[in-house]
Amino acid sequence: MSFNKKPFRNFRKREKTISIEEKIKNFVLRNSKNGYYTKVSTLTSKFEISEDRMWQIVGEILDEGLIESTHDEKSGEMKLCETGKTYVILNLDRERKRQKIKEIKKNKKQNFKKNKII
């Protein structure tokens, strides 16, 4: 019996899997670069880890100094961002909220005018 099977030429070595700590750190840094905070409460569901483990990881990441935390003014919830970007992201947040309010007001005026004409 002869075997005419081809060898696996395109077989690739697996890349090292990234630890959960690295995944969370990369996620927070990516959000910061895009202009958003990362709420700590979302990490448990996003990465499917326990709340205790999540707080351990957040503590370790904060100790490294790459990431800093702030607290939401209304809810008091902890938010994470890249070190030095707290106020930049805060200003972007405010600008997005202002823009959203302007859009809502604009849509209300347009709807009011349409209803008045009909």
Contacts in CASP RR format, 6 or more apart in sequence:
PFRMAT RR
TARGET T0000
AUTHOR 0000-0000-0000
METHOD contacts of the structure
MODEL  1
MSFNKKPFRNFRKREKTISIEEKIKNFVLRNSKNGYYTKVSTLTSKFEIS
EDRMWQIVGEILDEGLIESTHDEKSGEMKLCETGKTYVILNLDRERKRQK
IKEIKKNKKQNFKKNKII
18 26 0 8 1.000
20 47 0 8 1.000
20 49 0 8 1.000
20 53 0 8 1.000
20 57 0 8 1.000
21 57 0 8 1.000
21 60 0 8 1.000
21 61 0 8 1.000
23 47 0 8 1.000
24 43 0 8 1.000
24 47 0 8 1.000
24 57 0 8 1.000
24 58 0 8 1.000
24 61 0 8 1.000
25 61 0 8 1.000
25 64 0 8 1.000
25 66 0 8 1.000
25 67 0 8 1.000
27 38 0 8 1.000
27 43 0 8 1.000
27 46 0 8 1.000
28 38 0 8 1.000
28 61 0 8 1.000
28 67 0 8 1.000
28 80 0 8 1.000
28 81 0 8 1.000
28 82 0 8 1.000
29 66 0 8 1.000
29 67 0 8 1.000
29 82 0 8 1.000
31 37 0 8 1.000
31 38 0 8 1.000
31 81 0 8 1.000
32 38 0 8 1.000
32 81 0 8 1.000
32 82 0 8 1.000
32 85 0 8 1.000
32 89 0 8 1.000
33 82 0 8 1.000
35 85 0 8 1.000
35 88 0 8 1.000
35 89 0 8 1.000
35 92 0 8 1.000
36 89 0 8 1.000
36 92 0 8 1.000
36 93 0 8 1.000
37 70 0 8 1.000
37 79 0 8 1.000
37 80 0 8 1.000
37 81 0 8 1.000
37 89 0 8 1.000
37 93 0 8 1.000
38 79 0 8 1.000
38 80 0 8 1.000
38 81 0 8 1.000
39 72 0 8 1.000
39 77 0 8 1.000
39 78 0 8 1.000
39 79 0 8 1.000
39 80 0 8 1.000
40 54 0 8 1.000
40 58 0 8 1.000
40 69 0 8 1.000
40 77 0 8 1.000
40 78 0 8 1.000
40 79 0 8 1.000
40 80 0 8 1.000
41 77 0 8 1.000
43 49 0 8 1.000
43 54 0 8 1.000
43 57 0 8 1.000
43 58 0 8 1.000
44 50 0 8 1.000
44 51 0 8 1.000
44 54 0 8 1.000
47 54 0 8 1.000
49 57 0 8 1.000
58 69 0 8 1.000
58 78 0 8 1.000
58 80 0 8 1.000
61 67 0 8 1.000
61 80 0 8 1.000
62 68 0 8 1.000
62 69 0 8 1.000
65 83 0 8 1.000
66 82 0 8 1.000
66 83 0 8 1.000
67 80 0 8 1.000
67 81 0 8 1.000
67 82 0 8 1.000
67 83 0 8 1.000
68 80 0 8 1.000
68 81 0 8 1.000
68 82 0 8 1.000
68 83 0 8 1.000
68 84 0 8 1.000
68 86 0 8 1.000
69 78 0 8 1.000
69 79 0 8 1.000
69 80 0 8 1.000
69 81 0 8 1.000
70 78 0 8 1.000
70 79 0 8 1.000
70 81 0 8 1.000
70 86 0 8 1.000
70 90 0 8 1.000
71 77 0 8 1.000
71 78 0 8 1.000
71 79 0 8 1.000
72 78 0 8 1.000
72 79 0 8 1.000
81 89 0 8 1.000
END
